[in-house]
Structures are given as structure tokens and as C-alpha cells.
Amino acid sequence: MSYTHLTSEERYTFSTMRKQGHSIAYIAKALDRHRSTLYRELERNSCNRIDCAYRPSKAQYRALA
């Protein structure tokens, strides 16, 4: 089983679709990813202290670091 990180494009698509109100399962199908991957991404990269919003730019920065 091989593992690949989400790409920057996938992160921005994920963020946009979440703002549009789509479910994680729907987004996972659209991105051809497992829904648990997106749940982990959301858990790791949501800004809990401010508004619990997902920040794709912050997520990409952290992935590259």
C-alpha cells in the first residue's frame, strides 16, 4: 500500500468544497481519496483557536516543512 500526501490543488479543492457544504464522503469520492484521509487532514490543519476553519495554505506549509 502506497501513501501520498495531498497536493496543494487537492487541499484548495477540499477547502472550497467544504465551504460549499459538501460532505467529507462526497469530497473524498471527488478527489479519489479515502474519507479517513480527509478527516485526518481536517483534524490536523483546522485552526481551533479562532474559528475551526480549515486553512489549505497553512496545511501546505506544514506539509512541506
N, CA, C and O atoms as a Maestro MAE file, in Angstrom:
{
 s_m_m2io_version
 :::
 2.0.0
}

f_m_ct {
 s_m_title
 :::
 protein
 m_atom[260] {
  # First column is atom index #
  i_m_mmod_type
  r_m_x_coord
  r_m_y_coord
  r_m_z_coord
  i_m_residue_number
  s_m_chain_name
  s_m_pdb_residue_name
  s_m_pdb_atom_name
  i_m_atomic_number
  :::
  1 25 0.839 -1.176 0.000 1 A "MET " " N  " 7
  2 3 0.000 0.000 0.000 1 A "MET " " CA " 6
  3 2 0.886 1.242 0.000 1 A "MET " " C  " 6
  4 15 1.749 1.387 0.867 1 A "MET " " O  " 8
  5 25 0.684 2.125 -0.950 2 A "SER " " N  " 7
  6 3 1.500 3.330 -1.007 2 A "SER " " CA " 6
  7 2 0.717 4.516 -0.468 2 A "SER " " C  " 6
  8 15 -0.507 4.579 -0.576 2 A "SER " " O  " 8
  9 25 1.439 5.436 0.104 3 A "TYR " " N  " 7
  10 3 0.828 6.613 0.707 3 A "TYR " " CA " 6
  11 2 1.356 7.854 0.013 3 A "TYR " " C  " 6
  12 15 2.560 7.980 -0.211 3 A "TYR " " O  " 8
  13 25 0.468 8.767 -0.327 4 A "THR " " N  " 7
  14 3 0.888 10.044 -0.895 4 A "THR " " CA " 6
  15 2 0.170 11.162 -0.174 4 A "THR " " C  " 6
  16 15 -1.004 11.044 0.176 4 A "THR " " O  " 8
  17 25 0.883 12.238 0.040 5 A "HIS " " N  " 7
  18 3 0.293 13.415 0.667 5 A "HIS " " CA " 6
  19 2 -0.703 14.066 -0.282 5 A "HIS " " C  " 6
  20 15 -0.645 13.870 -1.496 5 A "HIS " " O  " 8
  21 25 -1.609 14.835 0.286 6 A "LEU " " N  " 7
  22 3 -2.492 15.627 -0.553 6 A "LEU " " CA " 6
  23 2 -1.664 16.692 -1.261 6 A "LEU " " C  " 6
  24 15 -0.722 17.241 -0.688 6 A "LEU " " O  " 8
  25 25 -2.013 16.973 -2.482 7 A "THR " " N  " 7
  26 3 -1.324 18.037 -3.208 7 A "THR " " CA " 6
  27 2 -1.930 19.380 -2.822 7 A "THR " " C  " 6
  28 15 -2.996 19.444 -2.210 7 A "THR " " O  " 8
  29 25 -1.251 20.426 -3.180 8 A "SER " " N  " 7
  30 3 -1.758 21.767 -2.912 8 A "SER " " CA " 6
  31 2 -3.123 21.966 -3.574 8 A "SER " " C  " 6
  32 15 -4.036 22.533 -2.975 8 A "SER " " O  " 8
  33 25 -3.250 21.499 -4.800 9 A "GLU " " N  " 7
  34 3 -4.516 21.618 -5.532 9 A "GLU " " CA " 6
  35 2 -5.639 20.866 -4.817 9 A "GLU " " C  " 6
  36 15 -6.761 21.363 -4.725 9 A "GLU " " O  " 8
  37 25 -5.334 19.666 -4.311 10 A "GLU " " N  " 7
  38 3 -6.340 18.889 -3.584 10 A "GLU " " CA " 6
  39 2 -6.756 19.604 -2.301 10 A "GLU " " C  " 6
  40 15 -7.930 19.594 -1.931 10 A "GLU " " O  " 8
  41 25 -5.795 20.218 -1.632 11 A "ARG " " N  " 7
  42 3 -6.122 20.945 -0.401 11 A "ARG " " CA " 6
  43 2 -7.055 22.125 -0.670 11 A "ARG " " C  " 6
  44 15 -8.009 22.345 0.075 11 A "ARG " " O  " 8
  45 25 -6.784 22.876 -1.726 12 A "TYR " " N  " 7
  46 3 -7.644 24.018 -2.056 12 A "TYR " " CA " 6
  47 2 -9.022 23.554 -2.541 12 A "TYR " " C  " 6
  48 15 -10.032 24.192 -2.245 12 A "TYR " " O  " 8
  49 25 -9.061 22.459 -3.276 13 A "THR " " N  " 7
  50 3 -10.348 21.898 -3.708 13 A "THR " " CA " 6
  51 2 -11.137 21.430 -2.494 13 A "THR " " C  " 6
  52 15 -12.338 21.679 -2.396 13 A "THR " " O  " 8
  53 25 -10.470 20.758 -1.577 14 A "PHE " " N  " 7
  54 3 -11.088 20.296 -0.333 14 A "PHE " " CA " 6
  55 2 -11.678 21.480 0.428 14 A "PHE " " C  " 6
  56 15 -12.823 21.423 0.875 14 A "PHE " " O  " 8
  57 25 -10.913 22.534 0.573 15 A "SER " " N  " 7
  58 3 -11.372 23.722 1.288 15 A "SER " " CA " 6
  59 2 -12.593 24.347 0.616 15 A "SER " " C  " 6
  60 15 -13.564 24.695 1.288 15 A "SER " " O  " 8
  61 25 -12.546 24.486 -0.689 16 A "THR " " N  " 7
  62 3 -13.652 25.086 -1.435 16 A "THR " " CA " 6
  63 2 -14.924 24.253 -1.307 16 A "THR " " C  " 6
  64 15 -16.010 24.792 -1.097 16 A "THR " " O  " 8
  65 25 -14.780 22.946 -1.435 17 A "MET " " N  " 7
  66 3 -15.949 22.076 -1.347 17 A "MET " " CA " 6
  67 2 -16.530 22.061 0.059 17 A "MET " " C  " 6
  68 15 -17.746 21.955 0.219 17 A "MET " " O  " 8
  69 25 -15.680 22.166 1.085 18 A "ARG " " N  " 7
  70 3 -16.182 22.245 2.471 18 A "ARG " " CA " 6
  71 2 -16.989 23.524 2.660 18 A "ARG " " C  " 6
  72 15 -18.047 23.506 3.289 18 A "ARG " " O  " 8
  73 25 -16.495 24.631 2.120 19 A "LYS " " N  " 7
  74 3 -17.208 25.907 2.225 19 A "LYS " " CA " 6
  75 2 -18.545 25.855 1.501 19 A "LYS " " C  " 6
  76 15 -19.492 26.540 1.887 19 A "LYS " " O  " 8
  77 25 -18.624 25.043 0.452 20 A "GLN " " N  " 7
  78 3 -19.868 24.887 -0.296 20 A "GLN " " CA " 6
  79 2 -20.848 23.958 0.417 20 A "GLN " " C  " 6
  80 15 -21.997 23.823 -0.004 20 A "GLN " " O  " 8
  81 25 -20.398 23.321 1.488 21 A "GLY " " N  " 7
  82 3 -21.285 22.484 2.289 21 A "GLY " " CA " 6
  83 2 -21.325 21.017 1.925 21 A "GLY " " C  " 6
  84 15 -22.211 20.291 2.377 21 A "GLY " " O  " 8
  85 25 -20.377 20.564 1.111 22 A "HIS " " N  " 7
  86 3 -20.346 19.151 0.729 22 A "HIS " " CA " 6
  87 2 -19.831 18.297 1.884 22 A "HIS " " C  " 6
  88 15 -19.044 18.761 2.708 22 A "HIS " " O  " 8
  89 25 -20.277 17.065 1.934 23 A "SER " " N  " 7
  90 3 -19.845 16.143 2.984 23 A "SER " " CA " 6
  91 2 -18.431 15.637 2.696 23 A "SER " " C  " 6
  92 15 -17.944 15.699 1.567 23 A "SER " " O  " 8
  93 25 -17.797 15.140 3.740 24 A "ILE " " N  " 7
  94 3 -16.455 14.568 3.592 24 A "ILE " " CA " 6
  95 2 -16.498 13.385 2.625 24 A "ILE " " C  " 6
  96 15 -15.607 13.236 1.789 24 A "ILE " " O  " 8
  97 25 -17.523 12.548 2.734 25 A "ALA " " N  " 7
  98 3 -17.635 11.379 1.856 25 A "ALA " " CA " 6
  99 2 -17.747 11.805 0.391 25 A "ALA " " C  " 6
  100 15 -17.130 11.190 -0.479 25 A "ALA " " O  " 8
  101 25 -18.518 12.838 0.114 26 A "TYR " " N  " 7
  102 3 -18.677 13.329 -1.252 26 A "TYR " " CA " 6
  103 2 -17.354 13.880 -1.780 26 A "TYR " " C  " 6
  104 15 -16.970 13.603 -2.916 26 A "TYR " " O  " 8
  105 25 -16.664 14.656 -0.955 27 A "ILE " " N  " 7
  106 3 -15.379 15.239 -1.359 27 A "ILE " " CA " 6
  107 2 -14.348 14.139 -1.592 27 A "ILE " " C  " 6
  108 15 -13.563 14.208 -2.538 27 A "ILE " " O  " 8
  109 25 -14.351 13.130 -0.731 28 A "ALA " " N  " 7
  110 3 -13.409 12.019 -0.874 28 A "ALA " " CA " 6
  111 2 -13.600 11.312 -2.215 28 A "ALA " " C  " 6
  112 15 -12.625 10.968 -2.884 28 A "ALA " " O  " 8
  113 25 -14.849 11.099 -2.603 29 A "LYS " " N  " 7
  114 3 -15.107 10.477 -3.908 29 A "LYS " " CA " 6
  115 2 -14.625 11.372 -5.037 29 A "LYS " " C  " 6
  116 15 -14.031 10.890 -6.001 29 A "LYS " " O  " 8
  117 25 -14.874 12.670 -4.927 30 A "ALA " " N  " 7
  118 3 -14.471 13.610 -5.972 30 A "ALA " " CA " 6
  119 2 -12.951 13.672 -6.119 30 A "ALA " " C  " 6
  120 15 -12.439 13.812 -7.230 30 A "ALA " " O  " 8
  121 25 -12.232 13.568 -5.003 31 A "LEU " " N  " 7
  122 3 -10.767 13.628 -5.027 31 A "LEU " " CA " 6
  123 2 -10.119 12.255 -5.181 31 A "LEU " " C  " 6
  124 15 -8.898 12.149 -5.294 31 A "LEU " " O  " 8
  125 25 -10.938 11.211 -5.186 32 A "ASP " " N  " 7
  126 3 -10.449 9.836 -5.260 32 A "ASP " " CA " 6
  127 2 -9.501 9.531 -4.099 32 A "ASP " " C  " 6
  128 15 -8.420 8.972 -4.280 32 A "ASP " " O  " 8
  129 25 -9.945 9.918 -2.908 33 A "ARG " " N  " 7
  130 3 -9.209 9.657 -1.667 33 A "ARG " " CA " 6
  131 2 -10.134 8.967 -0.686 33 A "ARG " " C  " 6
  132 15 -11.355 9.050 -0.818 33 A "ARG " " O  " 8
  133 25 -9.565 8.288 0.296 34 A "HIS " " N  " 7
  134 3 -10.375 7.687 1.341 34 A "HIS " " CA " 6
  135 2 -10.839 8.790 2.288 34 A "HIS " " C  " 6
  136 15 -10.105 9.742 2.549 34 A "HIS " " O  " 8
  137 25 -12.052 8.657 2.795 35 A "ARG " " N  " 7
  138 3 -12.597 9.713 3.650 35 A "ARG " " CA " 6
  139 2 -11.795 9.889 4.936 35 A "ARG " " C  " 6
  140 15 -11.754 10.991 5.485 35 A "ARG " " O  " 8
  141 25 -11.160 8.832 5.425 36 A "SER " " N  " 7
  142 3 -10.355 8.973 6.642 36 A "SER " " CA " 6
  143 2 -9.148 9.882 6.405 36 A "SER " " C  " 6
  144 15 -8.698 10.568 7.323 36 A "SER " " O  " 8
  145 25 -8.627 9.890 5.191 37 A "THR " " N  " 7
  146 3 -7.526 10.789 4.844 37 A "THR " " CA " 6
  147 2 -7.971 12.236 5.018 37 A "THR " " C  " 6
  148 15 -7.232 13.058 5.559 37 A "THR " " O  " 8
  149 25 -9.173 12.542 4.562 38 A "LEU " " N  " 7
  150 3 -9.672 13.908 4.659 38 A "LEU " " CA " 6
  151 2 -10.042 14.278 6.095 38 A "LEU " " C  " 6
  152 15 -9.850 15.420 6.513 38 A "LEU " " O  " 8
  153 25 -10.570 13.317 6.847 39 A "TYR " " N  " 7
  154 3 -10.852 13.592 8.261 39 A "TYR " " CA " 6
  155 2 -9.558 13.903 9.023 39 A "TYR " " C  " 6
  156 15 -9.523 14.815 9.849 39 A "TYR " " O  " 8
  157 25 -8.499 13.141 8.743 40 A "ARG " " N  " 7
  158 3 -7.204 13.410 9.397 40 A "ARG " " CA " 6
  159 2 -6.663 14.771 8.975 40 A "ARG " " C  " 6
  160 15 -6.150 15.523 9.803 40 A "ARG " " O  " 8
  161 25 -6.777 15.085 7.698 41 A "GLU " " N  " 7
  162 3 -6.316 16.382 7.193 41 A "GLU " " CA " 6
  163 2 -7.057 17.520 7.892 41 A "GLU " " C  " 6
  164 15 -6.451 18.515 8.289 41 A "GLU " " O  " 8
  165 25 -8.347 17.367 8.036 42 A "LEU " " N  " 7
  166 3 -9.166 18.375 8.693 42 A "LEU " " CA " 6
  167 2 -8.791 18.513 10.168 42 A "LEU " " C  " 6
  168 15 -8.705 19.623 10.693 42 A "LEU " " O  " 8
  169 25 -8.572 17.396 10.819 43 A "GLU " " N  " 7
  170 3 -8.198 17.403 12.243 43 A "GLU " " CA " 6
  171 2 -6.829 18.067 12.457 43 A "GLU " " C  " 6
  172 15 -6.657 18.847 13.393 43 A "GLU " " O  " 8
  173 25 -5.882 17.761 11.608 44 A "ARG " " N  " 7
  174 3 -4.522 18.289 11.758 44 A "ARG " " CA " 6
  175 2 -4.417 19.770 11.418 44 A "ARG " " C  " 6
  176 15 -3.606 20.485 12.006 44 A "ARG " " O  " 8
  177 25 -5.224 20.233 10.481 45 A "ASN " " N  " 7
  178 3 -4.994 21.558 9.922 45 A "ASN " " CA " 6
  179 2 -6.148 22.538 10.069 45 A "ASN " " C  " 6
  180 15 -6.261 23.487 9.292 45 A "ASN " " O  " 8
  181 25 -6.998 22.316 11.053 46 A "SER " " N  " 7
  182 3 -8.040 23.292 11.358 46 A "SER " " CA " 6
  183 2 -7.523 24.212 12.450 46 A "SER " " C  " 6
  184 15 -6.844 23.776 13.379 46 A "SER " " O  " 8
  185 25 -7.851 25.474 12.326 47 A "CYS " " N  " 7
  186 3 -7.409 26.458 13.311 47 A "CYS " " CA " 6
  187 2 -8.434 26.501 14.445 47 A "CYS " " C  " 6
  188 15 -9.395 27.268 14.387 47 A "CYS " " O  " 8
  189 25 -8.233 25.688 15.462 48 A "ASN " " N  " 7
  190 3 -9.215 25.510 16.524 48 A "ASN " " CA " 6
  191 2 -9.399 26.732 17.413 48 A "ASN " " C  " 6
  192 15 -10.488 26.943 17.948 48 A "ASN " " O  " 8
  193 25 -8.374 27.526 17.578 49 A "ARG " " N  " 7
  194 3 -8.482 28.658 18.494 49 A "ARG " " CA " 6
  195 2 -9.314 29.804 17.921 49 A "ARG " " C  " 6
  196 15 -9.908 30.565 18.683 49 A "ARG " " O  " 8
  197 25 -9.368 29.941 16.621 50 A "ILE " " N  " 7
  198 3 -10.056 31.082 16.025 50 A "ILE " " CA " 6
  199 2 -11.479 30.721 15.629 50 A "ILE " " C  " 6
  200 15 -12.431 31.199 16.246 50 A "ILE " " O  " 8
  201 25 -11.637 29.892 14.620 51 A "ASP " " N  " 7
  202 3 -12.985 29.605 14.115 51 A "ASP " " CA " 6
  203 2 -13.154 28.178 13.608 51 A "ASP " " C  " 6
  204 15 -14.153 27.873 12.956 51 A "ASP " " O  " 8
  205 25 -12.215 27.313 13.891 52 A "CYS " " N  " 7
  206 3 -12.261 25.906 13.461 52 A "CYS " " CA " 6
  207 2 -12.303 25.739 11.941 52 A "CYS " " C  " 6
  208 15 -12.752 24.703 11.451 52 A "CYS " " O  " 8
  209 25 -11.850 26.721 11.204 53 A "ALA " " N  " 7
  210 3 -11.845 26.637 9.746 53 A "ALA " " CA " 6
  211 2 -10.577 25.939 9.258 53 A "ALA " " C  " 6
  212 15 -9.516 26.031 9.875 53 A "ALA " " O  " 8
  213 25 -10.718 25.250 8.151 54 A "TYR " " N  " 7
  214 3 -9.586 24.583 7.506 54 A "TYR " " CA " 6
  215 2 -8.822 25.610 6.694 54 A "TYR " " C  " 6
  216 15 -9.420 26.367 5.930 54 A "TYR " " O  " 8
  217 25 -7.508 25.644 6.849 55 A "ARG " " N  " 7
  218 3 -6.666 26.590 6.135 55 A "ARG " " CA " 6
  219 2 -5.737 25.827 5.190 55 A "ARG " " C  " 6
  220 15 -4.730 25.281 5.641 55 A "ARG " " O  " 8
  221 25 -6.050 25.774 3.880 56 A "PRO " " N  " 7
  222 3 -5.214 24.988 2.957 56 A "PRO " " CA " 6
  223 2 -3.798 25.513 2.820 56 A "PRO " " C  " 6
  224 15 -2.868 24.727 2.640 56 A "PRO " " O  " 8
  225 25 -3.610 26.830 2.902 57 A "SER " " N  " 7
  226 3 -2.254 27.375 2.784 57 A "SER " " CA " 6
  227 2 -1.407 26.968 3.982 57 A "SER " " C  " 6
  228 15 -0.228 26.645 3.833 57 A "SER " " O  " 8
  229 25 -2.001 26.982 5.163 58 A "LYS " " N  " 7
  230 3 -1.301 26.555 6.373 58 A "LYS " " CA " 6
  231 2 -0.986 25.056 6.302 58 A "LYS " " C  " 6
  232 15 0.094 24.621 6.700 58 A "LYS " " O  " 8
  233 25 -1.934 24.280 5.795 59 A "ALA " " N  " 7
  234 3 -1.735 22.842 5.673 59 A "ALA " " CA " 6
  235 2 -0.595 22.534 4.705 59 A "ALA " " C  " 6
  236 15 0.229 21.660 4.975 59 A "ALA " " O  " 8
  237 25 -0.544 23.236 3.593 60 A "GLN " " N  " 7
  238 3 0.522 23.023 2.605 60 A "GLN " " CA " 6
  239 2 1.870 23.405 3.187 60 A "GLN " " C  " 6
  240 15 2.850 22.682 3.002 60 A "GLN " " O  " 8
  241 25 1.936 24.525 3.887 61 A "TYR " " N  " 7
  242 3 3.171 24.981 4.516 61 A "TYR " " CA " 6
  243 2 3.664 23.920 5.516 61 A "TYR " " C  " 6
  244 15 4.849 23.587 5.537 61 A "TYR " " O  " 8
  245 25 2.762 23.401 6.330 62 A "ARG " " N  " 7
  246 3 3.141 22.406 7.332 62 A "ARG " " CA " 6
  247 2 3.580 21.100 6.668 62 A "ARG " " C  " 6
  248 15 4.480 20.427 7.170 62 A "ARG " " O  " 8
  249 25 2.960 20.737 5.553 63 A "ALA " " N  " 7
  250 3 3.326 19.503 4.863 63 A "ALA " " CA " 6
  251 2 4.723 19.592 4.267 63 A "ALA " " C  " 6
  252 15 5.454 18.602 4.235 63 A "ALA " " O  " 8
  253 25 5.091 20.768 3.799 64 A "LEU " " N  " 7
  254 3 6.406 20.957 3.185 64 A "LEU " " CA " 6
  255 2 7.526 21.121 4.219 64 A "LEU " " C  " 6
  256 15 8.696 20.885 3.919 64 A "LEU " " O  " 8
  257 25 7.162 21.521 5.416 65 A "ALA " " N  " 7
  258 3 8.172 21.777 6.464 65 A "ALA " " CA " 6
  259 2 8.746 20.488 7.034 65 A "ALA " " C  " 6
  260 15 9.601 20.531 7.919 65 A "ALA " " O  " 8
  :::
 }
 m_bond[259] {
  # First column is bond index #
  i_m_from
  i_m_to
  i_m_order
  :::
  1 1 2 1
  2 2 3 1
  3 3 4 2
  4 3 5 1
  5 5 6 1
  6 6 7 1
  7 7 8 2
  8 7 9 1
  9 9 10 1
  10 10 11 1
  11 11 12 2
  12 11 13 1
  13 13 14 1
  14 14 15 1
  15 15 16 2
  16 15 17 1
  17 17 18 1
  18 18 19 1
  19 19 20 2
  20 19 21 1
  21 21 22 1
  22 22 23 1
  23 23 24 2
  24 23 25 1
  25 25 26 1
  26 26 27 1
  27 27 28 2
  28 27 29 1
  29 29 30 1
  30 30 31 1
  31 31 32 2
  32 31 33 1
  33 33 34 1
  34 34 35 1
  35 35 36 2
  36 35 37 1
  37 37 38 1
  38 38 39 1
  39 39 40 2
  40 39 41 1
  41 41 42 1
  42 42 43 1
  43 43 44 2
  44 43 45 1
  45 45 46 1
  46 46 47 1
  47 47 48 2
  48 47 49 1
  49 49 50 1
  50 50 51 1
  51 51 52 2
  52 51 53 1
  53 53 54 1
  54 54 55 1
  55 55 56 2
  56 55 57 1
  57 57 58 1
  58 58 59 1
  59 59 60 2
  60 59 61 1
  61 61 62 1
  62 62 63 1
  63 63 64 2
  64 63 65 1
  65 65 66 1
  66 66 67 1
  67 67 68 2
  68 67 69 1
  69 69 70 1
  70 70 71 1
  71 71 72 2
  72 71 73 1
  73 73 74 1
  74 74 75 1
  75 75 76 2
  76 75 77 1
  77 77 78 1
  78 78 79 1
  79 79 80 2
  80 79 81 1
  81 81 82 1
  82 82 83 1
  83 83 84 2
  84 83 85 1
  85 85 86 1
  86 86 87 1
  87 87 88 2
  88 87 89 1
  89 89 90 1
  90 90 91 1
  91 91 92 2
  92 91 93 1
  93 93 94 1
  94 94 95 1
  95 95 96 2
  96 95 97 1
  97 97 98 1
  98 98 99 1
  99 99 100 2
  100 99 101 1
  101 101 102 1
  102 102 103 1
  103 103 104 2
  104 103 105 1
  105 105 106 1
  106 106 107 1
  107 107 108 2
  108 107 109 1
  109 109 110 1
  110 110 111 1
  111 111 112 2
  112 111 113 1
  113 113 114 1
  114 114 115 1
  115 115 116 2
  116 115 117 1
  117 117 118 1
  118 118 119 1
  119 119 120 2
  120 119 121 1
  121 121 122 1
  122 122 123 1
  123 123 124 2
  124 123 125 1
  125 125 126 1
  126 126 127 1
  127 127 128 2
  128 127 129 1
  129 129 130 1
  130 130 131 1
  131 131 132 2
  132 131 133 1
  133 133 134 1
  134 134 135 1
  135 135 136 2
  136 135 137 1
  137 137 138 1
  138 138 139 1
  139 139 140 2
  140 139 141 1
  141 141 142 1
  142 142 143 1
  143 143 144 2
  144 143 145 1
  145 145 146 1
  146 146 147 1
  147 147 148 2
  148 147 149 1
  149 149 150 1
  150 150 151 1
  151 151 152 2
  152 151 153 1
  153 153 154 1
  154 154 155 1
  155 155 156 2
  156 155 157 1
  157 157 158 1
  158 158 159 1
  159 159 160 2
  160 159 161 1
  161 161 162 1
  162 162 163 1
  163 163 164 2
  164 163 165 1
  165 165 166 1
  166 166 167 1
  167 167 168 2
  168 167 169 1
  169 169 170 1
  170 170 171 1
  171 171 172 2
  172 171 173 1
  173 173 174 1
  174 174 175 1
  175 175 176 2
  176 175 177 1
  177 177 178 1
  178 178 179 1
  179 179 180 2
  180 179 181 1
  181 181 182 1
  182 182 183 1
  183 183 184 2
  184 183 185 1
  185 185 186 1
  186 186 187 1
  187 187 188 2
  188 187 189 1
  189 189 190 1
  190 190 191 1
  191 191 192 2
  192 191 193 1
  193 193 194 1
  194 194 195 1
  195 195 196 2
  196 195 197 1
  197 197 198 1
  198 198 199 1
  199 199 200 2
  200 199 201 1
  201 201 202 1
  202 202 203 1
  203 203 204 2
  204 203 205 1
  205 205 206 1
  206 206 207 1
  207 207 208 2
  208 207 209 1
  209 209 210 1
  210 210 211 1
  211 211 212 2
  212 211 213 1
  213 213 214 1
  214 214 215 1
  215 215 216 2
  216 215 217 1
  217 217 218 1
  218 218 219 1
  219 219 220 2
  220 219 221 1
  221 221 222 1
  222 222 223 1
  223 223 224 2
  224 223 225 1
  225 225 226 1
  226 226 227 1
  227 227 228 2
  228 227 229 1
  229 229 230 1
  230 230 231 1
  231 231 232 2
  232 231 233 1
  233 233 234 1
  234 234 235 1
  235 235 236 2
  236 235 237 1
  237 237 238 1
  238 238 239 1
  239 239 240 2
  240 239 241 1
  241 241 242 1
  242 242 243 1
  243 243 244 2
  244 243 245 1
  245 245 246 1
  246 246 247 1
  247 247 248 2
  248 247 249 1
  249 249 250 1
  250 250 251 1
  251 251 252 2
  252 251 253 1
  253 253 254 1
  254 254 255 1
  255 255 256 2
  256 255 257 1
  257 257 258 1
  258 258 259 1
  259 259 260 2
  :::
 }
}
